[in-house]
Amino acid sequence: MDLDFSPAERDFRAEVRAWLSTYAPGPLPSMDTPDGFEAHRAWEAKLAGARLSVVSWPDEYGGRGASLIEWLIFEEEYWAAGAPARVTQNGIFLLAPSLMRFGTPEQRARWLPRMASGADVWAQAWSEPEAGSDLAALTSRAEPAPGGWRLYGHKTWSSRAAYATHGFGLFRTSGARHKGLTYFLFPLDDVAVRPIAQLDGLPGFAELHFDGVFVPESMVLGEAGQGWRIAMATTSSERGLALRSPGRFLATADRLVRLARGADPALADRAARCWAEAEAYRLHTFGTARRIMAGEDLGSAASLGKIFWSELDLRMHALAMELLGERAGETDWLDGFLFALAGPIYAGTNEIQRTIVAERVLGLPR
Ligand SMILES: Cc1cc2nc3c(=O)[nH]c(=O)nc-3n(C[C@H](O)[C@H](O)[C@H](O)COP(=O)(O)OP(=O)(O)OC[C@H]3O[C@@H](n4cnc5c(N)ncnc54)[C@H](O)[C@@H]3O)c2cc1C
C-alpha cells in the first residue's frame, strides 16, 4: 500500500491547519450547560461558514466532497489544534450517513444543511430502560394517524437531548423483535424531555417521554418496518470510522507523551506504548478508508475498531491519572478520564462487540 499523501491531500491539510490556527477557539464551557451548548453551536456555524464542518459531504449539503482520506486528515488537524468536541456529532456522524443512504431527496435537502451548520442539533433516541444491549426488545411504538403517526413510549440515555432540537429513533409499528421497527425523525418540542445528571452533575443525557407526539409521514426515514436495517447501517458508522476518528486519540497520545516527560521510566514507557497504539490505529484506519473507497463494506469489522479505541482511550486517561496523582483535579484530564470510562459502554458495549467479532468476523460457533 502507498502510505504517502498526494499533493492535493497535503494542500488540503495545509489549508485546514492554517484556518484552524487562526480560528480554533480555546476551550469552551461544557456543552452540557445552556451557555456552553450555544457556544459550541456558534463554533459549528463558523466551521460551516468555512465549509469545514462536514468536509466529506456533497457541496449541496454544505460539504466539499472530500474523500474519506481527506476527512481523516481534517480530523487529525482538528484535534491537534485542540478544537472543541462537536455538539452536532450524533447528527453529522450517525444520522447523516443513514439520511444520505435511505432518505428521500426532500429529506436530505431539508435536514442536512441545517445539521451541517448546527442550526438543528440531533439526539439519538434508541435506548430504553429495558432495551440497551438488546435493542430489539424496545417497546416504544408508533400508531398510524391521519397524515402521519403518533409516538408513544420512553427512551433514555439520549446524549445532549437536554438542549438538542431534534431526535431520531426506532419505534415499533408492527411485529416483534427486529421486525416491524420504523425509523422516525422528530422535533423535540412536543416531547417531554427529562434531563439526567452525569457524575459531574451536568445533564449530559435526557429521558424522552412520548405520549402521542404527532409526526407527519415525511419524518419516516426509509419505509415503515425497515427501521432495523437502517439502524444497523447507522451503528456501523458509530462504531467504525465516523464517531471516533484516530485524530482524537493521536492528540490525546501526544499530550500524554508530553505529560510523561521526566516521569518514572516505567510510566514513560507506558505512555510511549499508548502513542504507538494510537499511531497503529491511525494506520489501520487509513487502510480501512482505502478499502471503503474501493467499495468494500466495513460491516461487523467496525466492532474491532470500537473495542480498540475505547480501551486505548481509557488506558491513556488512566495513565494520566497515575502521572498526575492528586493534581489531576486541576487539569482537564480528569473530565477526559470520567468520559473515557463510558467508552466501553456507549455505541454498544464492548462485551457485545466481542461477541459480534467472535461470531461474524472470526466465524466462531455461537
Ligand atoms: C456516555 C453514554 C452516551 C450514550 N448516549 C446514548 C444516546 O445518545 N442514545 C441512546 O439511545 N443511547 C445512548 N447510550 C446508551 C448506550 O447505548 C447503552 O448504555 C448501551 O447500549 C448498554 O445498554 P444498557 O445501559 O441498557 O446496559 P445493558 O444492556 O443492561 O447491559 C449491562 C451489562 O451487561 C452486559 N451484557 C448485556 N447483554 C449481554 C450479552 N448478551 N452478552 C454479554 N454481556 C452482556 C453489557 O455488556 C453490560 O456490561 C449512551 C451511553 C453512555 C454511557
The ligand as a Gaussian input file, in Angstrom:
#p B3LYP/6-31G(d) Opt

LIG

0 1
 C      -21.820000       8.202000      27.545000
 C      -23.004000       7.473000      27.005000
 C      -23.751000       8.048000      25.987000
 C      -24.877000       7.392000      25.481000
 N      -25.615000       8.029000      24.516000
 C      -26.723000       7.428000      24.036000
 C      -27.537000       8.112000      23.068000
 O      -27.245000       9.249000      22.669000
 N      -28.659000       7.495000      22.624000
 C      -29.015000       6.245000      23.045000
 O      -30.013000       5.740000      22.569000
 N      -28.267000       5.554000      23.976000
 C      -27.137000       6.145000      24.475000
 N      -26.376000       5.494000      25.438000
 C      -26.835000       4.202000      25.967000
 C      -25.999000       3.023000      25.493000
 O      -26.234000       2.745000      24.147000
 C      -26.348000       1.835000      26.422000
 O      -25.918000       2.163000      27.727000
 C      -25.694000       0.548000      25.970000
 O      -26.208000       0.106000      24.748000
 C      -25.866000      -0.563000      27.015000
 O      -27.211000      -0.722000      27.348000
 P      -27.674000      -0.722000      28.886000
 O      -27.108000       0.512000      29.542000
 O      -29.139000      -0.915000      28.909000
 O      -26.930000      -1.943000      29.559000
 P      -27.374000      -3.482000      29.474000
 O      -27.711000      -3.829000      28.077000
 O      -28.361000      -3.747000      30.540000
 O      -26.009000      -4.201000      29.839000
 C      -25.500000      -4.279000      31.196000
 C      -24.203000      -5.093000      31.163000
 O      -24.484000      -6.428000      30.725000
 C      -23.694000      -6.761000      29.593000
 N      -24.475000      -7.579000      28.646000
 C      -25.753000      -7.353000      28.250000
 N      -26.121000      -8.307000      27.356000
 C      -25.065000      -9.130000      27.187000
 C      -24.809000     -10.287000      26.384000
 N      -25.748000     -10.786000      25.555000
 N      -23.580000     -10.851000      26.458000
 C      -22.619000     -10.359000      27.277000
 N      -22.796000      -9.265000      28.062000
 C      -23.994000      -8.656000      28.026000
 C      -23.336000      -5.434000      28.954000
 O      -22.143000      -5.534000      28.182000
 C      -23.168000      -4.552000      30.183000
 O      -21.872000      -4.720000      30.738000
 C      -25.246000       6.119000      25.974000
 C      -24.487000       5.519000      26.996000
 C      -23.394000       6.186000      27.512000
 C      -22.605000       5.535000      28.618000

